[in-house]
Amino acid sequence: MPPSITPDKPFDHDGFWRKLRAFAKRVGRPLIEVCLLLYYTSKKEDLPVWTKLLIYSALLYFVSPIDAIPDVLPLGLTDDLAVLSATLATVSTFIDEQVRQLVAHKLAELFGNA
């Protein structure tokens, strides 16, 4: 079982960025976009605690080496995509234009303007 996020155990932001950069080209722009939407949404000041915990748990699942389907296998990111997509659908009402602009800027930095 992957590690979990609790209010007394902070999310590893540096670890998230290391894994995101390392996996960016391999997993592709759409999955990275979902991760970024969730990450930047989690940084909002007025976000309910349950939402922040849900987002951090999903992102932790993505960066964790412990997975239902190991990432090195073909289709190994399918479980990660399912967890991230379900979380995105749950918290989508908290995503605003400012978050979308931050994501667009970071995607351009990681992948270029294509």
Phi and psi in degrees as GROMACS dihedral restraints (atoms count N, CA, C in turn):
[ dihedral_restraints ]
;  ai    aj    ak    al  type     phi  dphi    fc
    3     4     5     6     1   -64.9    20    10
    4     5     6     7     1   155.3    20    10
    6     7     8     9     1   -60.5    20    10
    7     8     9    10     1   153.4    20    10
    9    10    11    12     1  -113.9    20    10
   10    11    12    13     1   162.9    20    10
   12    13    14    15     1  -100.3    20    10
   13    14    15    16     1   132.8    20    10
   15    16    17    18     1  -130.2    20    10
   16    17    18    19     1   160.6    20    10
   18    19    20    21     1   -57.0    20    10
   19    20    21    22     1   -27.9    20    10
   21    22    23    24     1   -91.4    20    10
   22    23    24    25     1    -4.3    20    10
   24    25    26    27     1  -121.0    20    10
   25    26    27    28     1   103.2    20    10
   27    28    29    30     1   -69.4    20    10
   28    29    30    31     1   157.1    20    10
   30    31    32    33     1   -73.0    20    10
   31    32    33    34     1   140.5    20    10
   33    34    35    36     1   -84.8    20    10
   34    35    36    37     1    87.6    20    10
   36    37    38    39     1   -63.0    20    10
   37    38    39    40     1   -42.6    20    10
   39    40    41    42     1   -63.3    20    10
   40    41    42    43     1   -41.7    20    10
   42    43    44    45     1   -62.4    20    10
   43    44    45    46     1   -38.9    20    10
   45    46    47    48     1   -60.4    20    10
   46    47    48    49     1   -49.2    20    10
   48    49    50    51     1   -65.6    20    10
   49    50    51    52     1   -37.1    20    10
   51    52    53    54     1   -61.9    20    10
   52    53    54    55     1   -47.8    20    10
   54    55    56    57     1   -67.4    20    10
   55    56    57    58     1   -40.4    20    10
   57    58    59    60     1   -60.6    20    10
   58    59    60    61     1   -47.5    20    10
   60    61    62    63     1   -64.6    20    10
   61    62    63    64     1   -41.0    20    10
   63    64    65    66     1   -65.5    20    10
   64    65    66    67     1   -34.8    20    10
   66    67    68    69     1   -95.8    20    10
   67    68    69    70     1    -8.3    20    10
   69    70    71    72     1   -51.4    20    10
   70    71    72    73     1   -54.3    20    10
   72    73    74    75     1   -69.8    20    10
   73    74    75    76     1   -35.2    20    10
   75    76    77    78     1   -70.1    20    10
   76    77    78    79     1   -45.1    20    10
   78    79    80    81     1   -87.6    20    10
   79    80    81    82     1   -20.8    20    10
   81    82    83    84     1    92.5    20    10
   82    83    84    85     1   163.4    20    10
   84    85    86    87     1   -60.1    20    10
   85    86    87    88     1   -43.5    20    10
   87    88    89    90     1   -61.3    20    10
   88    89    90    91     1   -42.8    20    10
   90    91    92    93     1   -69.6    20    10
   91    92    93    94     1   -39.3    20    10
   93    94    95    96     1   -65.0    20    10
   94    95    96    97     1   -36.8    20    10
   96    97    98    99     1   -62.0    20    10
   97    98    99   100     1   -42.3    20    10
   99   100   101   102     1   -61.8    20    10
  100   101   102   103     1   -45.4    20    10
  102   103   104   105     1   -59.0    20    10
  103   104   105   106     1   -44.6    20    10
  105   106   107   108     1   -67.4    20    10
  106   107   108   109     1   -39.8    20    10
  108   109   110   111     1   -58.6    20    10
  109   110   111   112     1   -44.4    20    10
  111   112   113   114     1   -67.3    20    10
  112   113   114   115     1   -45.5    20    10
  114   115   116   117     1   -60.8    20    10
  115   116   117   118     1   -50.4    20    10
  117   118   119   120     1   -69.3    20    10
  118   119   120   121     1   -30.3    20    10
  120   121   122   123     1   -65.1    20    10
  121   122   123   124     1   -38.1    20    10
  123   124   125   126     1   -64.5    20    10
  124   125   126   127     1   -20.3    20    10
  126   127   128   129     1   -84.6    20    10
  127   128   129   130     1    -5.5    20    10
  129   130   131   132     1   -66.0    20    10
  130   131   132   133     1   136.9    20    10
  132   133   134   135     1   -64.0    20    10
  133   134   135   136     1   -39.9    20    10
  135   136   137   138     1   -91.2    20    10
  136   137   138   139     1    16.8    20    10
  138   139   140   141     1   -77.4    20    10
  139   140   141   142     1   132.2    20    10
  141   142   143   144     1   -61.1    20    10
  142   143   144   145     1   149.5    20    10
  144   145   146   147     1   -59.0    20    10
  145   146   147   148     1   -42.1    20    10
  147   148   149   150     1   -60.0    20    10
  148   149   150   151     1   -35.4    20    10
  150   151   152   153     1   -70.1    20    10
  151   152   153   154     1   -44.2    20    10
  153   154   155   156     1   -61.6    20    10
  154   155   156   157     1   -43.8    20    10
  156   157   158   159     1   -64.1    20    10
  157   158   159   160     1   -39.8    20    10
  159   160   161   162     1   -63.3    20    10
  160   161   162   163     1   -46.4    20    10
  162   163   164   165     1   -62.7    20    10
  163   164   165   166     1   -49.0    20    10
  165   166   167   168     1   -63.0    20    10
  166   167   168   169     1   -34.9    20    10
  168   169   170   171     1   -65.1    20    10
  169   170   171   172     1   -42.3    20    10
  171   172   173   174     1   -65.7    20    10
  172   173   174   175     1   -42.8    20    10
  174   175   176   177     1   -67.8    20    10
  175   176   177   178     1   -35.9    20    10
  177   178   179   180     1   -64.6    20    10
  178   179   180   181     1   -38.8    20    10
  180   181   182   183     1   -60.5    20    10
  181   182   183   184     1   -40.6    20    10
  183   184   185   186     1   -63.8    20    10
  184   185   186   187     1   -43.2    20    10
  186   187   188   189     1   -86.1    20    10
  187   188   189   190     1   -14.0    20    10
  189   190   191   192     1   -70.9    20    10
  190   191   192   193     1   138.2    20    10
  192   193   194   195     1   -74.0    20    10
  193   194   195   196     1   -12.4    20    10
  195   196   197   198     1   -94.1    20    10
  196   197   198   199     1   118.9    20    10
  198   199   200   201     1  -137.7    20    10
  199   200   201   202     1   157.8    20    10
  201   202   203   204     1   -65.2    20    10
  202   203   204   205     1   -41.1    20    10
  204   205   206   207     1  -123.1    20    10
  205   206   207   208     1   113.6    20    10
  207   208   209   210     1   -56.0    20    10
  208   209   210   211     1   138.8    20    10
  210   211   212   213     1   -64.3    20    10
  211   212   213   214     1   -20.9    20    10
  213   214   215   216     1   -77.3    20    10
  214   215   216   217     1   -15.7    20    10
  216   217   218   219     1   -81.9    20    10
  217   218   219   220     1   154.3    20    10
  219   220   221   222     1   -58.1    20    10
  220   221   222   223     1   140.1    20    10
  222   223   224   225     1    64.3    20    10
  223   224   225   226     1    18.3    20    10
  225   226   227   228     1   -67.4    20    10
  226   227   228   229     1   -19.6    20    10
  228   229   230   231     1   -94.6    20    10
  229   230   231   232     1     2.3    20    10
  231   232   233   234     1   -60.2    20    10
  232   233   234   235     1   -43.6    20    10
  234   235   236   237     1   -66.8    20    10
  235   236   237   238     1   -38.4    20    10
  237   238   239   240     1   -61.8    20    10
  238   239   240   241     1   -45.3    20    10
  240   241   242   243     1   -61.9    20    10
  241   242   243   244     1   -39.7    20    10
  243   244   245   246     1   -63.2    20    10
  244   245   246   247     1   -46.1    20    10
  246   247   248   249     1   -64.1    20    10
  247   248   249   250     1   -46.5    20    10
  249   250   251   252     1   -65.4    20    10
  250   251   252   253     1   -41.0    20    10
  252   253   254   255     1   -66.1    20    10
  253   254   255   256     1   -42.3    20    10
  255   256   257   258     1   -63.1    20    10
  256   257   258   259     1   -40.5    20    10
  258   259   260   261     1   -65.9    20    10
  259   260   261   262     1   -43.1    20    10
  261   262   263   264     1   -59.7    20    10
  262   263   264   265     1   -43.3    20    10
  264   265   266   267     1   -62.9    20    10
  265   266   267   268     1   -37.1    20    10
  267   268   269   270     1   -69.7    20    10
  268   269   270   271     1   -36.9    20    10
  270   271   272   273     1  -105.6    20    10
  271   272   273   274     1     9.0    20    10
  273   274   275   276     1   -57.9    20    10
  274   275   276   277     1   -27.4    20    10
  276   277   278   279     1   -68.5    20    10
  277   278   279   280     1   -15.9    20    10
  279   280   281   282     1   -91.4    20    10
  280   281   282   283     1    -5.3    20    10
  282   283   284   285     1   -86.5    20    10
  283   284   285   286     1   120.6    20    10
  285   286   287   288     1  -116.3    20    10
  286   287   288   289     1  -177.6    20    10
  288   289   290   291     1   -63.6    20    10
  289   290   291   292     1   -35.6    20    10
  291   292   293   294     1   -62.6    20    10
  292   293   294   295     1   -43.2    20    10
  294   295   296   297     1   -62.2    20    10
  295   296   297   298     1   -44.7    20    10
  297   298   299   300     1   -61.7    20    10
  298   299   300   301     1   -37.6    20    10
  300   301   302   303     1   -67.4    20    10
  301   302   303   304     1   -41.9    20    10
  303   304   305   306     1   -60.6    20    10
  304   305   306   307     1   -41.8    20    10
  306   307   308   309     1   -64.7    20    10
  307   308   309   310     1   -44.9    20    10
  309   310   311   312     1   -60.2    20    10
  310   311   312   313     1   -42.0    20    10
  312   313   314   315     1   -63.6    20    10
  313   314   315   316     1   -45.3    20    10
  315   316   317   318     1   -68.4    20    10
  316   317   318   319     1   -37.8    20    10
  318   319   320   321     1   -62.8    20    10
  319   320   321   322     1   -40.5    20    10
  321   322   323   324     1   -64.2    20    10
  322   323   324   325     1   -37.7    20    10
  324   325   326   327     1   -65.1    20    10
  325   326   327   328     1   -42.2    20    10
  327   328   329   330     1   -78.7    20    10
  328   329   330   331     1   -37.9    20    10
  330   331   332   333     1  -117.1    20    10
  331   332   333   334     1    -6.9    20    10
  333   334   335   336     1    87.6    20    10
  334   335   336   337     1  -179.4    20    10
  336   337   338   339     1   -89.2    20    10
  337   338   339   340     1    15.1    20    10
